[in-house]
Every structure is written in C-alpha cells, then in structure tokens.
Amino acid sequence: YGSGMEFNHELFFCKDVKGTEHTSQNLHYDRTPTLKFFLYLNTVNNVNGAFHCVPGSHIETRIFEKANRENGVKPASNRVDLSKSQLNEVSVDGNAGTLIIVHTDVWHRANPIVEGERLLIRGHTRLTKNIRKNYSSFSKMSKMIGLPWLKKVLSKKI
C-alpha cells in the first residue's frame, strides 16, 4: 500500500440490534478522507442496517471541502444539506462475507435496524497526517480509490 498510508489502522467490530442509534445513521461524509472497508459477517439488507450511499456525491464533497483540505483545516461539521441536492440513495445489501470498499467523500449512512442484527467489521485506511495536508496527494488517492471502486461494488449482483 506504500508509504504515507495507514492501512486499516483502526478496526471496529460492530454488533447493532433493533433500537441501536448512532450518528452514522445520518447521511454524512467523513471529515477526514478515509477509505473504509465494511465486511458483513451476516446477511445484511434494508431491515437490519445495510450500508447506504449516494453515488457521485463525492464530487460535491470535494468542491465543498477543497479550501479546507488545501489549508489542512478539519471542518466543524460533516452533515449533508439535503435541500441542495437531488439524492439517489442506494442500499448495498449483501450476504455474510460481502466486502464493501468506499471512499468516504461519498455521502453514506447505516440504515437503522428494524429487525434482527447487523454484524460487521469496519476498517479505516487513511493517508498519514503529513501526507494528508498535501491536497494533491489526497487527490491522487481519491482518483485511485474513489468512485470507480464504488461503481464496481454496486454493479455486482449481490
């Protein structure tokens, strides 16, 4: 993965059940650009917390965050203003073993659990802080791992 990357340096083992509430259920993008890996450990769909995203939304995030990232400023909020966009939110359902790889400039959220449970492992891969301050390095990573990965994931029949 090369120098300047922290590959899956944070791993989270998640079990969400009906009634679980957290901020990741709100549509957002990550304030720190991240390549996230979601590994479903059980079958996940709309009733038990499937990953949702808005394909193409990374473009708006990058326009909005360009000055912040060029100046190394972390924004105060990452909530998405839904009034300004036409949303085409997609649910990414899958069986146990499904791996979703997404760049978190894409707007995303976890669907709330209506029944059952969601078991997953989530990993975070980021540029190191000294590389992250250089927007051109971030742009290179984004082009390398951005929307084409998501299109590939979404185009597969699950």
Backbone as JSON Lines, residues from 0, in Angstrom:
{"i":0,"aa":"Y","n":[0.8,-1.2,0.0],"ca":[0.0,0.0,0.0],"c":[0.84,1.26,0.0]}
{"i":1,"aa":"G","n":[2.12,1.17,0.19],"ca":[3.02,2.3,0.02],"c":[3.19,3.15,1.27]}
{"i":2,"aa":"S","n":[4.21,4.02,1.23],"ca":[4.46,4.9,2.35],"c":[3.4,6.01,2.36]}
{"i":3,"aa":"G","n":[3.18,6.56,3.51],"ca":[2.2,7.62,3.64],"c":[0.78,7.13,3.87]}
{"i":4,"aa":"M","n":[0.59,5.81,3.94],"ca":[-0.74,5.24,4.18],"c":[-0.75,4.53,5.52]}
{"i":5,"aa":"E","n":[-1.88,4.59,6.18],"ca":[-2.11,3.82,7.41],"c":[-3.21,2.83,7.07]}
{"i":6,"aa":"F","n":[-2.82,1.63,6.66],"ca":[-3.78,0.65,6.15],"c":[-4.56,-0.01,7.29]}
{"i":7,"aa":"N","n":[-5.87,0.17,7.27],"ca":[-6.77,-0.39,8.28],"c":[-6.19,-0.29,9.69]}
{"i":8,"aa":"H","n":[-5.68,0.9,10.01],"ca":[-5.07,1.11,11.33],"c":[-6.12,1.18,12.43]}
{"i":9,"aa":"E","n":[-7.37,1.32,12.06],"ca":[-8.47,1.24,13.03],"c":[-9.42,0.15,12.55]}
{"i":10,"aa":"L","n":[-9.71,-0.8,13.41],"ca":[-10.68,-1.84,13.12],"c":[-11.76,-1.81,14.18]}
{"i":11,"aa":"F","n":[-13.0,-1.88,13.73],"ca":[-14.14,-1.87,14.65],"c":[-14.96,-3.13,14.4]}
{"i":12,"aa":"F","n":[-15.29,-3.82,15.47],"ca":[-16.14,-4.99,15.4],"c":[-17.51,-4.54,15.91]}
{"i":13,"aa":"C","n":[-18.51,-4.57,15.04],"ca":[-19.79,-3.94,15.35],"c":[-20.92,-4.95,15.42]}
{"i":14,"aa":"K","n":[-21.75,-4.78,16.43],"ca":[-23.0,-5.54,16.53],"c":[-24.08,-4.51,16.83]}
{"i":15,"aa":"D","n":[-24.95,-4.32,15.85],"ca":[-26.08,-3.39,16.03],"c":[-27.36,-4.21,16.04]}
{"i":16,"aa":"V","n":[-28.27,-3.84,16.96],"ca":[-29.55,-4.52,17.1],"c":[-30.67,-3.49,17.03]}
{"i":17,"aa":"K","n":[-31.89,-3.96,16.96],"ca":[-33.05,-3.06,16.92],"c":[-32.96,-2.09,18.1]}
{"i":18,"aa":"G","n":[-33.16,-0.81,17.8],"ca":[-33.09,0.21,18.83],"c":[-31.73,0.89,18.92]}
{"i":19,"aa":"T","n":[-30.71,0.3,18.28],"ca":[-29.38,0.92,18.26],"c":[-29.46,2.23,17.49]}
{"i":20,"aa":"E","n":[-28.98,3.29,18.09],"ca":[-28.96,4.59,17.42],"c":[-27.56,5.17,17.51]}
{"i":21,"aa":"H","n":[-27.08,5.7,16.39],"ca":[-25.8,6.4,16.4],"c":[-25.75,7.35,15.21]}
{"i":22,"aa":"T","n":[-24.78,8.25,15.26],"ca":[-24.72,9.32,14.25],"c":[-24.46,8.8,12.84]}
{"i":23,"aa":"S","n":[-23.91,7.6,12.72],"ca":[-23.64,7.09,11.37],"c":[-24.93,6.73,10.63]}
{"i":24,"aa":"Q","n":[-26.07,6.79,11.31],"ca":[-27.35,6.57,10.63],"c":[-27.84,7.82,9.91]}
{"i":25,"aa":"N","n":[-27.15,8.95,10.13],"ca":[-27.46,10.18,9.41],"c":[-26.55,10.27,8.19]}
{"i":26,"aa":"L","n":[-27.1,10.71,7.08],"ca":[-26.31,10.85,5.87],"c":[-25.19,11.84,6.1]}
{"i":27,"aa":"H","n":[-23.96,11.45,5.75],"ca":[-22.78,12.28,6.02],"c":[-21.63,11.87,5.11]}
{"i":28,"aa":"Y","n":[-20.58,12.64,5.14],"ca":[-19.29,12.24,4.6],"c":[-18.3,12.38,5.74]}
{"i":29,"aa":"D","n":[-17.17,11.71,5.66],"ca":[-16.2,11.77,6.75],"c":[-15.35,13.02,6.62]}
{"i":30,"aa":"R","n":[-15.17,13.72,7.73],"ca":[-14.37,14.95,7.73],"c":[-12.91,14.67,7.39]}
{"i":31,"aa":"T","n":[-12.42,13.51,7.78],"ca":[-11.08,13.09,7.4],"c":[-11.23,12.08,6.27]}
{"i":32,"aa":"P","n":[-10.73,12.39,5.09],"ca":[-10.88,11.46,3.96],"c":[-10.35,10.07,4.33]}
{"i":33,"aa":"T","n":[-11.18,9.07,4.11],"ca":[-10.88,7.72,4.55],"c":[-11.33,6.71,3.5]}
{"i":34,"aa":"L","n":[-10.58,5.66,3.35],"ca":[-11.02,4.51,2.58],"c":[-11.53,3.51,3.6]}
{"i":35,"aa":"K","n":[-12.84,3.22,3.57],"ca":[-13.43,2.32,4.56],"c":[-13.71,0.97,3.94]}
{"i":36,"aa":"F","n":[-13.5,-0.04,4.76],"ca":[-13.79,-1.42,4.4],"c":[-14.89,-1.91,5.34]}
{"i":37,"aa":"F","n":[-15.99,-2.37,4.79],"ca":[-17.08,-2.95,5.59],"c":[-17.17,-4.42,5.2]}
{"i":38,"aa":"L","n":[-17.0,-5.31,6.16],"ca":[-17.14,-6.74,5.92],"c":[-18.36,-7.22,6.68]}
{"i":39,"aa":"Y","n":[-19.41,-7.6,5.93],"ca":[-20.62,-8.12,6.56],"c":[-20.33,-9.52,7.1]}
{"i":40,"aa":"L","n":[-20.68,-9.75,8.37],"ca":[-20.5,-11.06,8.99],"c":[-21.79,-11.86,9.02]}
{"i":41,"aa":"N","n":[-22.89,-11.21,8.64],"ca":[-24.17,-11.89,8.48],"c":[-24.85,-11.26,7.25]}
{"i":42,"aa":"T","n":[-25.95,-11.83,6.81],"ca":[-26.69,-11.25,5.69],"c":[-27.28,-9.93,6.14]}
{"i":43,"aa":"V","n":[-27.04,-8.89,5.36],"ca":[-27.47,-7.54,5.73],"c":[-28.29,-6.96,4.59]}
{"i":44,"aa":"N","n":[-29.42,-6.35,4.96],"ca":[-30.31,-5.72,3.98],"c":[-30.98,-4.51,4.62]}
{"i":45,"aa":"N","n":[-32.01,-4.0,3.98],"ca":[-32.65,-2.76,4.46],"c":[-33.24,-2.87,5.86]}
{"i":46,"aa":"V","n":[-33.65,-4.07,6.3],"ca":[-34.27,-4.16,7.63],"c":[-33.25,-4.32,8.76]}
{"i":47,"aa":"N","n":[-32.02,-4.69,8.42],"ca":[-31.04,-4.85,9.51],"c":[-29.75,-4.07,9.25]}
{"i":48,"aa":"G","n":[-29.9,-2.86,8.71],"ca":[-28.79,-1.91,8.75],"c":[-27.86,-1.87,7.57]}
{"i":49,"aa":"A","n":[-28.35,-2.12,6.37],"ca":[-27.47,-2.08,5.19],"c":[-26.8,-0.72,5.04]}
{"i":50,"aa":"F","n":[-25.61,-0.75,4.47],"ca":[-24.87,0.45,4.1],"c":[-25.63,1.15,2.98]}
{"i":51,"aa":"H","n":[-25.8,2.46,3.1],"ca":[-26.44,3.27,2.06],"c":[-25.45,4.34,1.61]}
{"i":52,"aa":"C","n":[-25.52,4.7,0.33],"ca":[-24.65,5.76,-0.18],"c":[-25.33,6.47,-1.34]}
{"i":53,"aa":"V","n":[-24.77,7.61,-1.7],"ca":[-25.27,8.41,-2.81],"c":[-24.15,8.47,-3.86]}
{"i":54,"aa":"P","n":[-24.21,7.6,-4.89],"ca":[-23.17,7.61,-5.92],"c":[-23.02,8.99,-6.55]}
{"i":55,"aa":"G","n":[-21.78,9.4,-6.75],"ca":[-21.48,10.69,-7.36],"c":[-21.39,11.85,-6.39]}
{"i":56,"aa":"S","n":[-21.81,11.65,-5.15],"ca":[-21.83,12.75,-4.18],"c":[-20.43,13.19,-3.76]}
{"i":57,"aa":"H","n":[-19.42,12.37,-4.02],"ca":[-18.04,12.73,-3.68],"c":[-17.62,14.01,-4.39]}
{"i":58,"aa":"I","n":[-18.2,14.28,-5.54],"ca":[-17.84,15.48,-6.3],"c":[-18.24,16.73,-5.52]}
{"i":59,"aa":"E","n":[-19.45,16.74,-4.98],"ca":[-19.9,17.88,-4.18],"c":[-19.06,18.03,-2.91]}
{"i":60,"aa":"T","n":[-18.74,16.92,-2.26],"ca":[-17.9,16.97,-1.06],"c":[-16.55,17.61,-1.38]}
{"i":61,"aa":"R","n":[-15.93,17.2,-2.46],"ca":[-14.6,17.71,-2.8],"c":[-14.63,19.18,-3.17]}
{"i":62,"aa":"I","n":[-15.69,19.63,-3.81],"ca":[-15.84,21.06,-4.11],"c":[-15.99,21.83,-2.81]}
{"i":63,"aa":"F","n":[-16.87,21.34,-1.93],"ca":[-17.15,22.0,-0.67],"c":[-15.93,22.04,0.24]}
{"i":64,"aa":"E","n":[-15.14,20.96,0.26],"ca":[-14.02,20.83,1.19],"c":[-12.67,21.25,0.6]}
{"i":65,"aa":"K","n":[-12.62,21.66,-0.65],"ca":[-11.35,21.94,-1.32],"c":[-10.47,22.9,-0.52]}
{"i":66,"aa":"A","n":[-11.0,24.05,-0.14],"ca":[-10.2,25.05,0.59],"c":[-9.76,24.5,1.95]}
{"i":67,"aa":"N","n":[-10.66,23.82,2.66],"ca":[-10.29,23.24,3.96],"c":[-9.12,22.27,3.81]}
{"i":68,"aa":"R","n":[-9.19,21.41,2.82],"ca":[-8.15,20.39,2.64],"c":[-6.84,20.99,2.17]}
{"i":69,"aa":"E","n":[-6.91,21.99,1.33],"ca":[-5.68,22.65,0.89],"c":[-4.97,23.33,2.04]}
{"i":70,"aa":"N","n":[-5.76,23.8,3.03],"ca":[-5.19,24.51,4.18],"c":[-5.05,23.63,5.42]}
{"i":71,"aa":"G","n":[-5.34,22.35,5.28],"ca":[-5.2,21.42,6.41],"c":[-6.2,21.67,7.53]}
{"i":72,"aa":"V","n":[-7.38,22.2,7.19],"ca":[-8.41,22.51,8.18],"c":[-9.45,21.4,8.2]}
{"i":73,"aa":"K","n":[-9.75,20.9,9.39],"ca":[-10.8,19.89,9.54],"c":[-12.12,20.62,9.78]}
{"i":74,"aa":"P","n":[-13.14,20.4,8.95],"ca":[-14.39,21.14,9.11],"c":[-15.1,20.8,10.41]}
{"i":75,"aa":"A","n":[-15.93,21.72,10.87],"ca":[-16.66,21.53,12.13],"c":[-17.8,20.54,11.97]}
{"i":76,"aa":"S","n":[-18.32,20.39,10.76],"ca":[-19.48,19.52,10.55],"c":[-19.3,18.72,9.28]}
{"i":77,"aa":"N","n":[-19.93,17.56,9.26],"ca":[-19.91,16.73,8.06],"c":[-21.32,16.32,7.65]}
{"i":78,"aa":"R","n":[-22.29,17.02,8.2],"ca":[-23.67,16.71,7.85],"c":[-23.97,17.23,6.46]}
{"i":79,"aa":"V","n":[-24.78,16.53,5.75],"ca":[-25.1,16.87,4.38],"c":[-26.38,17.71,4.35]}
{"i":80,"aa":"D","n":[-26.34,18.82,3.61],"ca":[-27.52,19.65,3.43],"c":[-28.36,19.03,2.32]}
{"i":81,"aa":"L","n":[-29.38,18.29,2.72],"ca":[-30.19,17.56,1.76],"c":[-31.03,18.46,0.86]}
{"i":82,"aa":"S","n":[-31.22,19.7,1.25],"ca":[-32.07,20.6,0.46],"c":[-31.4,21.03,-0.84]}
{"i":83,"aa":"K","n":[-30.07,20.87,-0.95],"ca":[-29.36,21.36,-2.11],"c":[-29.07,20.3,-3.16]}
{"i":84,"aa":"S","n":[-29.48,19.07,-2.92],"ca":[-29.09,18.0,-3.83],"c":[-30.26,17.11,-4.2]}
{"i":85,"aa":"Q","n":[-30.17,16.58,-5.4],"ca":[-31.08,15.53,-5.83],"c":[-30.43,14.22,-5.39]}
{"i":86,"aa":"L","n":[-31.04,13.52,-4.45],"ca":[-30.42,12.32,-3.91],"c":[-30.92,11.06,-4.62]}
{"i":87,"aa":"N","n":[-30.0,10.19,-4.92],"ca":[-30.31,8.89,-5.46],"c":[-29.6,7.87,-4.57]}
{"i":88,"aa":"E","n":[-30.14,7.72,-3.37],"ca":[-29.51,6.88,-2.36],"c":[-29.65,5.41,-2.73]}
{"i":89,"aa":"V","n":[-28.57,4.65,-2.56],"ca":[-28.53,3.25,-2.92],"c":[-28.26,2.42,-1.66]}
{"i":90,"aa":"S","n":[-29.0,1.33,-1.5],"ca":[-28.77,0.4,-0.41],"c":[-27.84,-0.7,-0.92]}
{"i":91,"aa":"V","n":[-26.8,-1.01,-0.16],"ca":[-25.86,-2.06,-0.54],"c":[-26.12,-3.26,0.36]}
{"i":92,"aa":"D","n":[-26.98,-4.15,-0.1],"ca":[-27.32,-5.37,0.63],"c":[-26.28,-6.43,0.32]}
{"i":93,"aa":"G","n":[-26.13,-7.41,1.19],"ca":[-25.19,-8.49,0.89],"c":[-25.25,-9.62,1.89]}
{"i":94,"aa":"N","n":[-24.74,-10.75,1.45],"ca":[-24.64,-11.93,2.31],"c":[-23.41,-11.82,3.19]}
{"i":95,"aa":"A","n":[-23.33,-12.7,4.19],"ca":[-22.13,-12.77,5.02],"c":[-20.93,-12.95,4.1]}
{"i":96,"aa":"G","n":[-19.87,-12.2,4.34],"ca":[-18.68,-12.26,3.51],"c":[-18.6,-11.15,2.48]}
{"i":97,"aa":"T","n":[-19.68,-10.38,2.31],"ca":[-19.66,-9.25,1.38],"c":[-18.7,-8.19,1.9]}
{"i":98,"aa":"L","n":[-17.82,-7.72,1.04],"ca":[-16.88,-6.67,1.37],"c":[-17.22,-5.43,0.57]}
{"i":99,"aa":"I","n":[-17.43,-4.31,1.25],"ca":[-17.72,-3.03,0.61],"c":[-16.51,-2.14,0.86]}
{"i":100,"aa":"I","n":[-15.99,-1.56,-0.2],"ca":[-14.88,-0.63,-0.09],"c":[-15.36,0.7,-0.64]}
{"i":101,"aa":"V","n":[-15.26,1.75,0.17],"ca":[-15.79,3.04,-0.26],"c":[-14.89,4.17,0.24]}
{"i":102,"aa":"H","n":[-14.72,5.17,-0.59],"ca":[-14.04,6.4,-0.16],"c":[-15.11,7.26,0.49]}
{"i":103,"aa":"T","n":[-14.82,7.77,1.67],"ca":[-15.86,8.41,2.47],"c":[-16.15,9.86,2.1]}
{"i":104,"aa":"D","n":[-15.66,10.33,0.96],"ca":[-16.2,11.58,0.41],"c":[-17.59,11.32,-0.17]}
{"i":105,"aa":"V","n":[-17.88,10.06,-0.47],"ca":[-19.22,9.68,-0.91],"c":[-20.13,9.77,0.31]}
{"i":106,"aa":"W","n":[-21.28,10.42,0.14],"ca":[-22.23,10.52,1.26],"c":[-22.74,9.13,1.57]}
{"i":107,"aa":"H","n":[-22.8,8.81,2.85],"ca":[-23.16,7.46,3.26],"c":[-23.8,7.46,4.63]}
{"i":108,"aa":"R","n":[-24.41,6.33,4.94],"ca":[-25.02,6.13,6.25],"c":[-25.32,4.65,6.45]}
{"i":109,"aa":"A","n":[-25.6,4.29,7.69],"ca":[-26.08,2.95,8.01],"c":[-27.6,3.04,8.15]}
{"i":110,"aa":"N","n":[-28.3,2.12,7.55],"ca":[-29.76,2.11,7.72],"c":[-30.08,1.63,9.14]}
{"i":111,"aa":"P","n":[-31.08,2.22,9.8],"ca":[-31.44,1.75,11.15],"c":[-31.9,0.28,11.13]}
{"i":112,"aa":"I","n":[-31.72,-0.39,12.25],"ca":[-32.13,-1.79,12.39],"c":[-33.62,-1.83,12.74]}
{"i":113,"aa":"V","n":[-34.4,-2.47,11.89],"ca":[-35.83,-2.64,12.13],"c":[-36.09,-4.0,12.78]}
{"i":114,"aa":"E","n":[-35.32,-5.0,12.35],"ca":[-35.4,-6.32,12.96],"c":[-34.07,-7.04,12.78]}
{"i":115,"aa":"G","n":[-33.81,-8.01,13.64],"ca":[-32.57,-8.77,13.55],"c":[-31.37,-7.98,14.06]}
{"i":116,"aa":"E","n":[-30.22,-8.27,13.5],"ca":[-28.99,-7.62,13.9],"c":[-28.07,-7.47,12.7]}
{"i":117,"aa":"R","n":[-27.1,-6.57,12.85],"ca":[-26.07,-6.4,11.83],"c":[-24.72,-6.64,12.5]}
{"i":118,"aa":"L","n":[-23.97,-7.56,11.93],"ca":[-22.63,-7.85,12.42],"c":[-21.66,-7.48,11.31]}
{"i":119,"aa":"L","n":[-20.65,-6.68,11.64],"ca":[-19.67,-6.31,10.63],"c":[-18.36,-5.92,11.26]}
{"i":120,"aa":"I","n":[-17.35,-5.95,10.42],"ca":[-16.04,-5.41,10.78],"c":[-15.81,-4.21,9.87]}
{"i":121,"aa":"R","n":[-15.42,-3.1,10.47],"ca":[-15.16,-1.87,9.69],"c":[-13.71,-1.48,9.88]}
{"i":122,"aa":"G","n":[-13.02,-1.24,8.78],"ca":[-11.63,-0.81,8.82],"c":[-11.47,0.55,8.2]}
{"i":123,"aa":"H","n":[-10.53,1.34,8.73],"ca":[-10.24,2.68,8.22],"c":[-8.82,2.73,7.68]}
{"i":124,"aa":"T","n":[-8.68,3.17,6.45],"ca":[-7.37,3.39,5.84],"c":[-7.27,4.86,5.49]}
{"i":125,"aa":"R","n":[-6.21,5.5,5.96],"ca":[-6.05,6.94,5.74],"c":[-4.62,7.26,5.33]}
{"i":126,"aa":"L","n":[-4.5,8.42,4.69],"ca":[-3.17,8.97,4.48],"c":[-2.64,9.42,5.82]}
{"i":127,"aa":"T","n":[-1.34,9.35,6.03],"ca":[-0.76,9.86,7.27],"c":[-0.96,11.37,7.31]}
{"i":128,"aa":"K","n":[-0.91,11.94,8.51],"ca":[-1.21,13.37,8.67],"c":[-0.33,14.26,7.82]}
{"i":129,"aa":"N","n":[0.97,13.95,7.72],"ca":[1.85,14.83,6.94],"c":[1.52,14.76,5.45]}
{"i":130,"aa":"I","n":[1.09,13.62,4.95],"ca":[0.7,13.49,3.54],"c":[-0.68,14.11,3.32]}
{"i":131,"aa":"R","n":[-1.58,13.94,4.3],"ca":[-2.96,14.41,4.17],"c":[-3.01,15.92,3.97]}
{"i":132,"aa":"K","n":[-2.06,16.65,4.54],"ca":[-2.05,18.11,4.41],"c":[-1.82,18.54,2.96]}
{"i":133,"aa":"N","n":[-1.22,17.67,2.17],"ca":[-0.94,17.97,0.77],"c":[-2.13,17.54,-0.07]}
{"i":134,"aa":"Y","n":[-2.93,18.51,-0.5],"ca":[-4.16,18.19,-1.22],"c":[-3.9,17.4,-2.49]}
{"i":135,"aa":"S","n":[-2.78,17.66,-3.17],"ca":[-2.53,16.94,-4.42],"c":[-2.35,15.45,-4.14]}
{"i":136,"aa":"S","n":[-1.71,15.1,-3.01],"ca":[-1.58,13.69,-2.65],"c":[-2.94,13.09,-2.37]}
{"i":137,"aa":"F","n":[-3.78,13.87,-1.68],"ca":[-5.13,13.41,-1.41],"c":[-5.88,13.19,-2.72]}
{"i":138,"aa":"S","n":[-5.74,14.12,-3.65],"ca":[-6.43,14.0,-4.93],"c":[-6.0,12.75,-5.68]}
{"i":139,"aa":"K","n":[-4.7,12.45,-5.64],"ca":[-4.21,11.24,-6.3],"c":[-4.85,10.0,-5.68]}
{"i":140,"aa":"M","n":[-4.9,9.96,-4.33],"ca":[-5.51,8.81,-3.67],"c":[-6.98,8.73,-4.04]}
{"i":141,"aa":"S","n":[-7.67,9.86,-4.07],"ca":[-9.09,9.87,-4.36],"c":[-9.37,9.35,-5.75]}
{"i":142,"aa":"K","n":[-8.56,9.76,-6.72],"ca":[-8.76,9.29,-8.09],"c":[-8.5,7.8,-8.18]}
{"i":143,"aa":"M","n":[-7.52,7.34,-7.42],"ca":[-7.15,5.94,-7.46],"c":[-8.21,5.06,-6.81]}
{"i":144,"aa":"I","n":[-8.84,5.55,-5.72],"ca":[-9.74,4.69,-4.94],"c":[-11.15,5.22,-4.83]}
{"i":145,"aa":"G","n":[-11.49,6.23,-5.59],"ca":[-12.8,6.86,-5.46],"c":[-13.92,6.11,-6.14]}
{"i":146,"aa":"L","n":[-14.72,6.81,-6.92],"ca":[-15.94,6.29,-7.5],"c":[-15.77,5.01,-8.31]}
{"i":147,"aa":"P","n":[-14.69,4.79,-9.06],"ca":[-14.61,3.53,-9.8],"c":[-14.75,2.3,-8.89]}
{"i":148,"aa":"W","n":[-14.2,2.36,-7.67],"ca":[-14.38,1.24,-6.74],"c":[-15.84,1.06,-6.39]}
{"i":149,"aa":"L","n":[-16.51,2.18,-6.1],"ca":[-17.9,2.1,-5.71],"c":[-18.75,1.58,-6.86]}
{"i":150,"aa":"K","n":[-18.49,2.07,-8.08],"ca":[-19.24,1.59,-9.24],"c":[-19.06,0.08,-9.4]}
{"i":151,"aa":"K","n":[-17.83,-0.39,-9.19],"ca":[-17.55,-1.8,-9.32],"c":[-18.34,-2.59,-8.28]}
{"i":152,"aa":"V","n":[-18.37,-2.11,-7.06],"ca":[-19.11,-2.79,-6.0],"c":[-20.6,-2.79,-6.3]}
{"i":153,"aa":"L","n":[-21.14,-1.63,-6.7],"ca":[-22.57,-1.52,-6.92],"c":[-23.02,-2.25,-8.18]}
{"i":154,"aa":"S","n":[-22.13,-2.46,-9.13],"ca":[-22.52,-3.12,-10.37],"c":[-22.58,-4.64,-10.2]}
{"i":155,"aa":"K","n":[-21.98,-5.17,-9.14],"ca":[-22.03,-6.62,-8.92],"c":[-23.38,-7.0,-8.37]}
{"i":156,"aa":"K","n":[-23.91,-8.08,-8.86],"ca":[-25.19,-8.58,-8.35],"c":[-24.95,-9.25,-7.01]}
{"i":157,"aa":"I","n":[-25.65,-8.78,-6.01],"ca":[-25.47,-9.32,-4.65],"c":[-26.63,-10.2,-4.3]}
